[in-house]
Amino acid sequence: MADTDSQRYQLEINHLKETINALRDELEKKQMEINRRLQSSKQASSEQIKQLEETIDQMRMRLEEEHSARESDVQKATQHLNEQLQQARLTNEALKLQLGQIKNNG
């Protein structure tokens, strides 16, 4: 009976070892799958981040170009208005001189 119990225990031990090995293999497979998915996710995220950074850089450049163009337009408009103001002042002075001459001659 001791031999039978011993054999039964040995069979149970072997069965448990096989179960442990099977569970270990399954765990390793799941861990490998998790690692593969994680790497895939990191790669996708990295690519998306790169695309977003490129989009941000393009938008920044576009804004800078638009700002520069508007700044140039403002400078041109200011220069034009200053020239008109100067011309108006010259015209005003000329008219004052003419009016003074008319008063002196009249």
Jmol script that loads the backbone (N, CA, C; Angstrom):
load data "model"
ATOM      1  N   MET A   1       0.791  -1.174   0.000  1.00  0.00           N
ATOM      2  CA  MET A   1       0.000   0.000   0.000  1.00  0.00           C
ATOM      3  C   MET A   1       0.853   1.266   0.000  1.00  0.00           C
ATOM      4  N   ALA A   2       1.986   1.180   0.670  1.00  0.00           N
ATOM      5  CA  ALA A   2       2.886   2.318   0.697  1.00  0.00           C
ATOM      6  C   ALA A   2       3.416   2.592  -0.697  1.00  0.00           C
ATOM      7  N   ASP A   3       3.708   1.507  -1.429  1.00  0.00           N
ATOM      8  CA  ASP A   3       4.184   1.709  -2.808  1.00  0.00           C
ATOM      9  C   ASP A   3       3.099   2.333  -3.668  1.00  0.00           C
ATOM     10  N   THR A   4       1.875   1.917  -3.472  1.00  0.00           N
ATOM     11  CA  THR A   4       0.766   2.462  -4.250  1.00  0.00           C
ATOM     12  C   THR A   4       0.579   3.936  -3.918  1.00  0.00           C
ATOM     13  N   ASP A   5       0.618   4.278  -2.641  1.00  0.00           N
ATOM     14  CA  ASP A   5       0.502   5.686  -2.252  1.00  0.00           C
ATOM     15  C   ASP A   5       1.667   6.490  -2.812  1.00  0.00           C
ATOM     16  N   SER A   6       2.836   5.899  -2.730  1.00  0.00           N
ATOM     17  CA  SER A   6       4.029   6.565  -3.225  1.00  0.00           C
ATOM     18  C   SER A   6       3.915   6.802  -4.728  1.00  0.00           C
ATOM     19  N   GLN A   7       3.435   5.811  -5.452  1.00  0.00           N
ATOM     20  CA  GLN A   7       3.266   5.955  -6.899  1.00  0.00           C
ATOM     21  C   GLN A   7       2.202   7.010  -7.210  1.00  0.00           C
ATOM     22  N   ARG A   8       1.126   6.964  -6.436  1.00  0.00           N
ATOM     23  CA  ARG A   8       0.047   7.931  -6.651  1.00  0.00           C
ATOM     24  C   ARG A   8       0.558   9.350  -6.385  1.00  0.00           C
ATOM     25  N   TYR A   9       1.329   9.510  -5.318  1.00  0.00           N
ATOM     26  CA  TYR A   9       1.891  10.834  -5.005  1.00  0.00           C
ATOM     27  C   TYR A   9       2.864  11.282  -6.101  1.00  0.00           C
ATOM     28  N   GLN A  10       3.642  10.307  -6.562  1.00  0.00           N
ATOM     29  CA  GLN A  10       4.609  10.625  -7.623  1.00  0.00           C
ATOM     30  C   GLN A  10       3.876  11.055  -8.894  1.00  0.00           C
ATOM     31  N   LEU A  11       2.783  10.342  -9.230  1.00  0.00           N
ATOM     32  CA  LEU A  11       1.977  10.713 -10.395  1.00  0.00           C
ATOM     33  C   LEU A  11       1.376  12.108 -10.209  1.00  0.00           C
ATOM     34  N   GLU A  12       0.898  12.354  -9.002  1.00  0.00           N
ATOM     35  CA  GLU A  12       0.307  13.670  -8.727  1.00  0.00           C
ATOM     36  C   GLU A  12       1.365  14.766  -8.809  1.00  0.00           C
ATOM     37  N   ILE A  13       2.538  14.493  -8.305  1.00  0.00           N
ATOM     38  CA  ILE A  13       3.652  15.454  -8.381  1.00  0.00           C
ATOM     39  C   ILE A  13       4.007  15.712  -9.840  1.00  0.00           C
ATOM     40  N   ASN A  14       4.091  14.649 -10.633  1.00  0.00           N
ATOM     41  CA  ASN A  14       4.416  14.804 -12.059  1.00  0.00           C
ATOM     42  C   ASN A  14       3.329  15.610 -12.776  1.00  0.00           C
ATOM     43  N   HIS A  15       2.073  15.310 -12.436  1.00  0.00           N
ATOM     44  CA  HIS A  15       0.965  16.051 -13.032  1.00  0.00           C
ATOM     45  C   HIS A  15       1.035  17.531 -12.648  1.00  0.00           C
ATOM     46  N   LEU A  16       1.343  17.811 -11.397  1.00  0.00           N
ATOM     47  CA  LEU A  16       1.468  19.200 -10.951  1.00  0.00           C
ATOM     48  C   LEU A  16       2.640  19.907 -11.650  1.00  0.00           C
ATOM     49  N   LYS A  17       3.744  19.182 -11.826  1.00  0.00           N
ATOM     50  CA  LYS A  17       4.900  19.758 -12.531  1.00  0.00           C
ATOM     51  C   LYS A  17       4.524  20.096 -13.976  1.00  0.00           C
ATOM     52  N   GLU A  18       3.787  19.190 -14.614  1.00  0.00           N
ATOM     53  CA  GLU A  18       3.352  19.439 -15.990  1.00  0.00           C
ATOM     54  C   GLU A  18       2.405  20.635 -16.046  1.00  0.00           C
ATOM     55  N   THR A  19       1.509  20.716 -15.064  1.00  0.00           N
ATOM     56  CA  THR A  19       0.587  21.851 -15.007  1.00  0.00           C
ATOM     57  C   THR A  19       1.356  23.154 -14.810  1.00  0.00           C
ATOM     58  N   ILE A  20       2.340  23.133 -13.911  1.00  0.00           N
ATOM     59  CA  ILE A  20       3.176  24.325 -13.669  1.00  0.00           C
ATOM     60  C   ILE A  20       3.904  24.723 -14.942  1.00  0.00           C
ATOM     61  N   ASN A  21       4.475  23.741 -15.637  1.00  0.00           N
ATOM     62  CA  ASN A  21       5.196  24.036 -16.882  1.00  0.00           C
ATOM     63  C   ASN A  21       4.254  24.599 -17.940  1.00  0.00           C
ATOM     64  N   ALA A  22       3.054  24.025 -18.042  1.00  0.00           N
ATOM     65  CA  ALA A  22       2.086  24.519 -19.015  1.00  0.00           C
ATOM     66  C   ALA A  22       1.671  25.948 -18.671  1.00  0.00           C
ATOM     67  N   LEU A  23       1.416  26.199 -17.382  1.00  0.00           N
ATOM     68  CA  LEU A  23       1.044  27.548 -16.957  1.00  0.00           C
ATOM     69  C   LEU A  23       2.186  28.535 -17.189  1.00  0.00           C
ATOM     70  N   ARG A  24       3.416  28.092 -16.931  1.00  0.00           N
ATOM     71  CA  ARG A  24       4.590  28.947 -17.158  1.00  0.00           C
ATOM     72  C   ARG A  24       4.700  29.285 -18.645  1.00  0.00           C
ATOM     73  N   ASP A  25       4.520  28.265 -19.507  1.00  0.00           N
ATOM     74  CA  ASP A  25       4.575  28.511 -20.946  1.00  0.00           C
ATOM     75  C   ASP A  25       3.483  29.498 -21.378  1.00  0.00           C
ATOM     76  N   GLU A  26       2.277  29.302 -20.859  1.00  0.00           N
ATOM     77  CA  GLU A  26       1.161  30.185 -21.195  1.00  0.00           C
ATOM     78  C   GLU A  26       1.450  31.619 -20.725  1.00  0.00           C
ATOM     79  N   LEU A  27       2.002  31.744 -19.529  1.00  0.00           N
ATOM     80  CA  LEU A  27       2.355  33.051 -18.993  1.00  0.00           C
ATOM     81  C   LEU A  27       3.416  33.731 -19.861  1.00  0.00           C
ATOM     82  N   GLU A  28       4.411  32.971 -20.280  1.00  0.00           N
ATOM     83  CA  GLU A  28       5.463  33.532 -21.139  1.00  0.00           C
ATOM     84  C   GLU A  28       4.892  33.977 -22.482  1.00  0.00           C
ATOM     85  N   LYS A  29       3.975  33.183 -23.046  1.00  0.00           N
ATOM     86  CA  LYS A  29       3.349  33.555 -24.314  1.00  0.00           C
ATOM     87  C   LYS A  29       2.551  34.840 -24.153  1.00  0.00           C
ATOM     88  N   LYS A  30       1.797  34.920 -23.067  1.00  0.00           N
ATOM     89  CA  LYS A  30       1.005  36.129 -22.823  1.00  0.00           C
ATOM     90  C   LYS A  30       1.912  37.340 -22.615  1.00  0.00           C
ATOM     91  N   GLN A  31       3.009  37.127 -21.904  1.00  0.00           N
ATOM     92  CA  GLN A  31       3.952  38.230 -21.676  1.00  0.00           C
ATOM     93  C   GLN A  31       4.571  38.681 -22.996  1.00  0.00           C
ATOM     94  N   MET A  32       4.903  37.734 -23.855  1.00  0.00           N
ATOM     95  CA  MET A  32       5.461  38.082 -25.167  1.00  0.00           C
ATOM     96  C   MET A  32       4.431  38.853 -25.993  1.00  0.00           C
ATOM     97  N   GLU A  33       3.169  38.431 -25.940  1.00  0.00           N
ATOM     98  CA  GLU A  33       2.110  39.124 -26.662  1.00  0.00           C
ATOM     99  C   GLU A  33       1.917  40.543 -26.118  1.00  0.00           C
ATOM    100  N   ILE A  34       1.951  40.681 -24.806  1.00  0.00           N
ATOM    101  CA  ILE A  34       1.844  42.010 -24.186  1.00  0.00           C
ATOM    102  C   ILE A  34       3.004  42.888 -24.626  1.00  0.00           C
ATOM    103  N   ASN A  35       4.203  42.340 -24.617  1.00  0.00           N
ATOM    104  CA  ASN A  35       5.386  43.103 -25.043  1.00  0.00           C
ATOM    105  C   ASN A  35       5.279  43.512 -26.512  1.00  0.00           C
ATOM    106  N   ARG A  36       4.776  42.601 -27.357  1.00  0.00           N
ATOM    107  CA  ARG A  36       4.624  42.904 -28.777  1.00  0.00           C
ATOM    108  C   ARG A  36       3.602  44.031 -28.963  1.00  0.00           C
ATOM    109  N   ARG A  37       2.491  43.937 -28.258  1.00  0.00           N
ATOM    110  CA  ARG A  37       1.464  44.984 -28.360  1.00  0.00           C
ATOM    111  C   ARG A  37       1.979  46.313 -27.825  1.00  0.00           C
ATOM    112  N   LEU A  38       2.737  46.249 -26.754  1.00  0.00           N
ATOM    113  CA  LEU A  38       3.302  47.463 -26.182  1.00  0.00           C
ATOM    114  C   LEU A  38       4.253  48.128 -27.167  1.00  0.00           C
ATOM    115  N   GLN A  39       5.112  47.335 -27.791  1.00  0.00           N
ATOM    116  CA  GLN A  39       6.039  47.881 -28.785  1.00  0.00           C
ATOM    117  C   GLN A  39       5.280  48.487 -29.963  1.00  0.00           C
ATOM    118  N   SER A  40       4.249  47.785 -30.396  1.00  0.00           N
ATOM    119  CA  SER A  40       3.438  48.280 -31.504  1.00  0.00           C
ATOM    120  C   SER A  40       2.769  49.596 -31.124  1.00  0.00           C
ATOM    121  N   SER A  41       2.255  49.658 -29.923  1.00  0.00           N
ATOM    122  CA  SER A  41       1.599  50.871 -29.437  1.00  0.00           C
ATOM    123  C   SER A  41       2.606  52.016 -29.325  1.00  0.00           C
ATOM    124  N   LYS A  42       3.793  51.722 -28.820  1.00  0.00           N
ATOM    125  CA  LYS A  42       4.830  52.752 -28.711  1.00  0.00           C
ATOM    126  C   LYS A  42       5.208  53.280 -30.086  1.00  0.00           C
ATOM    127  N   GLN A  43       5.329  52.368 -31.045  1.00  0.00           N
ATOM    128  CA  GLN A  43       5.694  52.757 -32.405  1.00  0.00           C
ATOM    129  C   GLN A  43       4.618  53.664 -33.000  1.00  0.00           C
ATOM    130  N   ALA A  44       3.361  53.253 -32.847  1.00  0.00           N
ATOM    131  CA  ALA A  44       2.254  54.061 -33.378  1.00  0.00           C
ATOM    132  C   ALA A  44       2.215  55.432 -32.705  1.00  0.00           C
ATOM    133  N   SER A  45       2.394  55.453 -31.398  1.00  0.00           N
ATOM    134  CA  SER A  45       2.396  56.722 -30.666  1.00  0.00           C
ATOM    135  C   SER A  45       3.549  57.605 -31.105  1.00  0.00           C
ATOM    136  N   SER A  46       4.690  57.001 -31.293  1.00  0.00           N
ATOM    137  CA  SER A  46       5.866  57.752 -31.717  1.00  0.00           C
ATOM    138  C   SER A  46       5.641  58.383 -33.096  1.00  0.00           C
ATOM    139  N   GLU A  47       5.047  57.615 -33.997  1.00  0.00           N
ATOM    140  CA  GLU A  47       4.766  58.139 -35.327  1.00  0.00           C
ATOM    141  C   GLU A  47       3.735  59.258 -35.264  1.00  0.00           C
ATOM    142  N   GLN A  48       2.735  59.083 -34.433  1.00  0.00           N
ATOM    143  CA  GLN A  48       1.702  60.107 -34.296  1.00  0.00           C
ATOM    144  C   GLN A  48       2.295  61.385 -33.693  1.00  0.00           C
ATOM    145  N   ILE A  49       3.138  61.242 -32.707  1.00  0.00           N
ATOM    146  CA  ILE A  49       3.794  62.406 -32.091  1.00  0.00           C
ATOM    147  C   ILE A  49       4.639  63.130 -33.132  1.00  0.00           C
ATOM    148  N   LYS A  50       5.361  62.368 -33.930  1.00  0.00           N
ATOM    149  CA  LYS A  50       6.202  62.976 -34.968  1.00  0.00           C
ATOM    150  C   LYS A  50       5.347  63.752 -35.967  1.00  0.00           C
ATOM    151  N   GLN A  51       4.209  63.170 -36.377  1.00  0.00           N
ATOM    152  CA  GLN A  51       3.319  63.854 -37.311  1.00  0.00           C
ATOM    153  C   GLN A  51       2.766  65.130 -36.687  1.00  0.00           C
ATOM    154  N   LEU A  52       2.391  65.066 -35.419  1.00  0.00           N
ATOM    155  CA  LEU A  52       1.859  66.248 -34.746  1.00  0.00           C
ATOM    156  C   LEU A  52       2.921  67.332 -34.622  1.00  0.00           C
ATOM    157  N   GLU A  53       4.152  66.941 -34.317  1.00  0.00           N
ATOM    158  CA  GLU A  53       5.229  67.923 -34.216  1.00  0.00           C
ATOM    159  C   GLU A  53       5.485  68.592 -35.565  1.00  0.00           C
ATOM    160  N   GLU A  54       5.438  67.790 -36.641  1.00  0.00           N
ATOM    161  CA  GLU A  54       5.622  68.361 -37.972  1.00  0.00           C
ATOM    162  C   GLU A  54       4.490  69.325 -38.312  1.00  0.00           C
ATOM    163  N   THR A  55       3.271  68.954 -37.951  1.00  0.00           N
ATOM    164  CA  THR A  55       2.121  69.829 -38.196  1.00  0.00           C
ATOM    165  C   THR A  55       2.271  71.131 -37.422  1.00  0.00           C
ATOM    166  N   ILE A  56       2.697  71.039 -36.176  1.00  0.00           N
ATOM    167  CA  ILE A  56       2.909  72.236 -35.350  1.00  0.00           C
ATOM    168  C   ILE A  56       3.982  73.123 -35.973  1.00  0.00           C
ATOM    169  N   ASP A  57       5.079  72.516 -36.439  1.00  0.00           N
ATOM    170  CA  ASP A  57       6.139  73.303 -37.069  1.00  0.00           C
ATOM    171  C   ASP A  57       5.630  74.003 -38.327  1.00  0.00           C
ATOM    172  N   GLN A  58       4.832  73.291 -39.131  1.00  0.00           N
ATOM    173  CA  GLN A  58       4.288  73.905 -40.345  1.00  0.00           C
ATOM    174  C   GLN A  58       3.352  75.054 -40.001  1.00  0.00           C
ATOM    175  N   MET A  59       2.526  74.857 -38.987  1.00  0.00           N
ATOM    176  CA  MET A  59       1.604  75.919 -38.581  1.00  0.00           C
ATOM    177  C   MET A  59       2.368  77.116 -38.037  1.00  0.00           C
ATOM    178  N   ARG A  60       3.419  76.859 -37.269  1.00  0.00           N
ATOM    179  CA  ARG A  60       4.229  77.945 -36.718  1.00  0.00           C
ATOM    180  C   ARG A  60       4.864  78.750 -37.855  1.00  0.00           C
ATOM    181  N   MET A  61       5.412  78.043 -38.838  1.00  0.00           N
ATOM    182  CA  MET A  61       6.038  78.730 -39.968  1.00  0.00           C
ATOM    183  C   MET A  61       5.001  79.562 -40.732  1.00  0.00           C
ATOM    184  N   ARG A  62       3.815  78.995 -40.921  1.00  0.00           N
ATOM    185  CA  ARG A  62       2.754  79.714 -41.635  1.00  0.00           C
ATOM    186  C   ARG A  62       2.351  80.974 -40.871  1.00  0.00           C
ATOM    187  N   LEU A  63       2.205  80.854 -39.555  1.00  0.00           N
ATOM    188  CA  LEU A  63       1.868  82.022 -38.741  1.00  0.00           C
ATOM    189  C   LEU A  63       2.952  83.090 -38.814  1.00  0.00           C
ATOM    190  N   GLU A  64       4.211  82.656 -38.768  1.00  0.00           N
ATOM    191  CA  GLU A  64       5.314  83.613 -38.845  1.00  0.00           C
ATOM    192  C   GLU A  64       5.330  84.318 -40.198  1.00  0.00           C
ATOM    193  N   GLU A  65       5.051  83.550 -41.272  1.00  0.00           N
ATOM    194  CA  GLU A  65       5.014  84.154 -42.603  1.00  0.00           C
ATOM    195  C   GLU A  65       3.866  85.152 -42.707  1.00  0.00           C
ATOM    196  N   GLU A  66       2.688  84.772 -42.185  1.00  0.00           N
ATOM    197  CA  GLU A  66       1.544  85.680 -42.220  1.00  0.00           C
ATOM    198  C   GLU A  66       1.813  86.925 -41.386  1.00  0.00           C
ATOM    199  N   HIS A  67       2.426  86.744 -40.226  1.00  0.00           N
ATOM    200  CA  HIS A  67       2.757  87.890 -39.372  1.00  0.00           C
ATOM    201  C   HIS A  67       3.727  88.819 -40.097  1.00  0.00           C
ATOM    202  N   SER A  68       4.725  88.228 -40.729  1.00  0.00           N
ATOM    203  CA  SER A  68       5.713  89.023 -41.446  1.00  0.00           C
ATOM    204  C   SER A  68       5.057  89.787 -42.597  1.00  0.00           C
ATOM    205  N   ALA A  69       4.154  89.107 -43.322  1.00  0.00           N
ATOM    206  CA  ALA A  69       3.463  89.767 -44.435  1.00  0.00           C
ATOM    207  C   ALA A  69       2.593  90.912 -43.928  1.00  0.00           C
ATOM    208  N   ARG A  70       1.886  90.687 -42.842  1.00  0.00           N
ATOM    209  CA  ARG A  70       1.039  91.741 -42.280  1.00  0.00           C
ATOM    210  C   ARG A  70       1.875  92.899 -41.754  1.00  0.00           C
ATOM    211  N   GLU A  71       2.994  92.563 -41.132  1.00  0.00           N
ATOM    212  CA  GLU A  71       3.889  93.609 -40.628  1.00  0.00           C
ATOM    213  C   GLU A  71       4.385  94.464 -41.784  1.00  0.00           C
ATOM    214  N   SER A  72       4.721  93.806 -42.880  1.00  0.00           N
ATOM    215  CA  SER A  72       5.170  94.538 -44.069  1.00  0.00           C
ATOM    216  C   SER A  72       4.049  95.426 -44.610  1.00  0.00           C
ATOM    217  N   ASP A  73       2.819  94.889 -44.646  1.00  0.00           N
ATOM    218  CA  ASP A  73       1.679  95.677 -45.110  1.00  0.00           C
ATOM    219  C   ASP A  73       1.450  96.897 -44.208  1.00  0.00           C
ATOM    220  N   VAL A  74       1.566  96.702 -42.904  1.00  0.00           N
ATOM    221  CA  VAL A  74       1.380  97.805 -41.953  1.00  0.00           C
ATOM    222  C   VAL A  74       2.455  98.861 -42.172  1.00  0.00           C
ATOM    223  N   GLN A  75       3.687  98.429 -42.377  1.00  0.00           N
ATOM    224  CA  GLN A  75       4.770  99.392 -42.603  1.00  0.00           C
ATOM    225  C   GLN A  75       4.547 100.179 -43.893  1.00  0.00           C
ATOM    226  N   LYS A  76       4.102  99.490 -44.940  1.00  0.00           N
ATOM    227  CA  LYS A  76       3.828 100.174 -46.210  1.00  0.00           C
ATOM    228  C   LYS A  76       2.692 101.172 -46.050  1.00  0.00           C
ATOM    229  N   ALA A  77       1.625 100.754 -45.354  1.00  0.00           N
ATOM    230  CA  ALA A  77       0.487 101.645 -45.142  1.00  0.00           C
ATOM    231  C   ALA A  77       0.895 102.860 -44.311  1.00  0.00           C
ATOM    232  N   THR A  78       1.689 102.628 -43.282  1.00  0.00           N
ATOM    233  CA  THR A  78       2.166 103.724 -42.436  1.00  0.00           C
ATOM    234  C   THR A  78       3.019 104.690 -43.246  1.00  0.00           C
ATOM    235  N   GLN A  79       3.901 104.146 -44.056  1.00  0.00           N
ATOM    236  CA  GLN A  79       4.759 104.992 -44.885  1.00  0.00           C
ATOM    237  C   GLN A  79       3.908 105.806 -45.867  1.00  0.00           C
ATOM    238  N   HIS A  80       2.920 105.164 -46.466  1.00  0.00           N
ATOM    239  CA  HIS A  80       2.042 105.856 -47.414  1.00  0.00           C
ATOM    240  C   HIS A  80       1.278 106.985 -46.714  1.00  0.00           C
ATOM    241  N   LEU A  81       0.736 106.706 -45.521  1.00  0.00           N
ATOM    242  CA  LEU A  81       0.006 107.731 -44.773  1.00  0.00           C
ATOM    243  C   LEU A  81       0.919 108.871 -44.353  1.00  0.00           C
ATOM    244  N   ASN A  82       2.147 108.556 -43.974  1.00  0.00           N
ATOM    245  CA  ASN A  82       3.105 109.606 -43.612  1.00  0.00           C
ATOM    246  C   ASN A  82       3.419 110.486 -44.820  1.00  0.00           C
ATOM    247  N   GLU A  83       3.538 109.856 -45.981  1.00  0.00           N
ATOM    248  CA  GLU A  83       3.795 110.630 -47.200  1.00  0.00           C
ATOM    249  C   GLU A  83       2.606 111.529 -47.525  1.00  0.00           C
ATOM    250  N   GLN A  84       1.372 110.999 -47.361  1.00  0.00           N
ATOM    251  CA  GLN A  84       0.173 111.813 -47.600  1.00  0.00           C
ATOM    252  C   GLN A  84       0.092 112.972 -46.608  1.00  0.00           C
ATOM    253  N   LEU A  85       0.435 112.694 -45.356  1.00  0.00           N
ATOM    254  CA  LEU A  85       0.428 113.747 -44.340  1.00  0.00           C
ATOM    255  C   LEU A  85       1.449 114.824 -44.680  1.00  0.00           C
ATOM    256  N   GLN A  86       2.613 114.421 -45.089  1.00  0.00           N
ATOM    257  CA  GLN A  86       3.651 115.382 -45.470  1.00  0.00           C
ATOM    258  C   GLN A  86       3.191 116.217 -46.668  1.00  0.00           C
ATOM    259  N   GLN A  87       2.562 115.545 -47.638  1.00  0.00           N
ATOM    260  CA  GLN A  87       2.059 116.267 -48.815  1.00  0.00           C
ATOM    261  C   GLN A  87       0.969 117.249 -48.411  1.00  0.00           C
ATOM    262  N   ALA A  88       0.090 116.830 -47.475  1.00  0.00           N
ATOM    263  CA  ALA A  88      -0.973 117.728 -47.006  1.00  0.00           C
ATOM    264  C   ALA A  88      -0.378 118.933 -46.295  1.00  0.00           C
ATOM    265  N   ARG A  89       0.659 118.715 -45.514  1.00  0.00           N
ATOM    266  CA  ARG A  89       1.314 119.837 -44.827  1.00  0.00           C
ATOM    267  C   ARG A  89       1.933 120.815 -45.828  1.00  0.00           C
ATOM    268  N   LEU A  90       2.590 120.238 -46.849  1.00  0.00           N
ATOM    269  CA  LEU A  90       3.188 121.103 -47.879  1.00  0.00           C
ATOM    270  C   LEU A  90       2.111 121.894 -48.618  1.00  0.00           C
ATOM    271  N   THR A  91       1.019 121.231 -48.930  1.00  0.00           N
ATOM    272  CA  THR A  91      -0.091 121.910 -49.611  1.00  0.00           C
ATOM    273  C   THR A  91      -0.663 123.002 -48.720  1.00  0.00           C
ATOM    274  N   ASN A  92      -0.807 122.709 -47.442  1.00  0.00           N
ATOM    275  CA  ASN A  92      -1.317 123.688 -46.477  1.00  0.00           C
ATOM    276  C   ASN A  92      -0.399 124.915 -46.423  1.00  0.00           C
ATOM    277  N   GLU A  93       0.895 124.674 -46.371  1.00  0.00           N
ATOM    278  CA  GLU A  93       1.858 125.785 -46.328  1.00  0.00           C
ATOM    279  C   GLU A  93       1.785 126.600 -47.611  1.00  0.00           C
ATOM    280  N   ALA A  94       1.668 125.918 -48.738  1.00  0.00           N
ATOM    281  CA  ALA A  94       1.596 126.638 -50.023  1.00  0.00           C
ATOM    282  C   ALA A  94       0.330 127.483 -50.080  1.00  0.00           C
ATOM    283  N   LEU A  95      -0.773 126.921 -49.598  1.00  0.00           N
ATOM    284  CA  LEU A  95      -2.032 127.677 -49.597  1.00  0.00           C
ATOM    285  C   LEU A  95      -1.951 128.878 -48.667  1.00  0.00           C
ATOM    286  N   LYS A  96      -1.306 128.715 -47.529  1.00  0.00           N
ATOM    287  CA  LYS A  96      -1.129 129.847 -46.600  1.00  0.00           C
ATOM    288  C   LYS A  96      -0.326 130.953 -47.264  1.00  0.00           C
ATOM    289  N   LEU A  97       0.734 130.558 -47.980  1.00  0.00           N
ATOM    290  CA  LEU A  97       1.559 131.556 -48.660  1.00  0.00           C
ATOM    291  C   LEU A  97       0.752 132.296 -49.724  1.00  0.00           C
ATOM    292  N   GLN A  98      -0.017 131.525 -50.494  1.00  0.00           N
ATOM    293  CA  GLN A  98      -0.850 132.157 -51.537  1.00  0.00           C
ATOM    294  C   GLN A  98      -1.878 133.094 -50.922  1.00  0.00           C
ATOM    295  N   LEU A  99      -2.501 132.653 -49.828  1.00  0.00           N
ATOM    296  CA  LEU A  99      -3.495 133.484 -49.157  1.00  0.00           C
ATOM    297  C   LEU A  99      -2.852 134.771 -48.621  1.00  0.00           C
ATOM    298  N   GLY A 100      -1.635 134.615 -48.086  1.00  0.00           N
ATOM    299  CA  GLY A 100      -0.904 135.795 -47.583  1.00  0.00           C
ATOM    300  C   GLY A 100      -0.597 136.747 -48.708  1.00  0.00           C
ATOM    301  N   GLN A 101      -0.198 136.225 -49.861  1.00  0.00           N
ATOM    302  CA  GLN A 101       0.114 137.081 -51.014  1.00  0.00           C
ATOM    303  C   GLN A 101      -1.139 137.778 -51.526  1.00  0.00           C
ATOM    304  N   ILE A 102      -2.260 137.058 -51.507  1.00  0.00           N
ATOM    305  CA  ILE A 102      -3.525 137.659 -51.964  1.00  0.00           C
ATOM    306  C   ILE A 102      -3.922 138.783 -51.024  1.00  0.00           C
ATOM    307  N   LYS A 103      -3.760 138.588 -49.729  1.00  0.00           N
ATOM    308  CA  LYS A 103      -4.092 139.633 -48.752  1.00  0.00           C
ATOM    309  C   LYS A 103      -3.177 140.839 -48.918  1.00  0.00           C
ATOM    310  N   ASN A 104      -1.893 140.582 -49.159  1.00  0.00           N
ATOM    311  CA  ASN A 104      -0.936 141.686 -49.302  1.00  0.00           C
ATOM    312  C   ASN A 104      -1.167 142.451 -50.610  1.00  0.00           C
ATOM    313  N   ASN A 105      -1.596 141.768 -51.637  1.00  0.00           N
ATOM    314  CA  ASN A 105      -1.825 142.409 -52.941  1.00  0.00           C
ATOM    315  C   ASN A 105      -3.216 143.041 -52.999  1.00  0.00           C
ATOM    316  N   GLY A 106      -4.065 142.684 -52.171  1.00  0.00           N
ATOM    317  CA  GLY A 106      -5.455 143.093 -52.266  1.00  0.00           C
ATOM    318  C   GLY A 106      -5.773 144.333 -51.544  1.00  0.00           C
TER     319      GLY A 106
END
end "model"
wireframe off; spacefill off
backbone 0.3
color backbone group
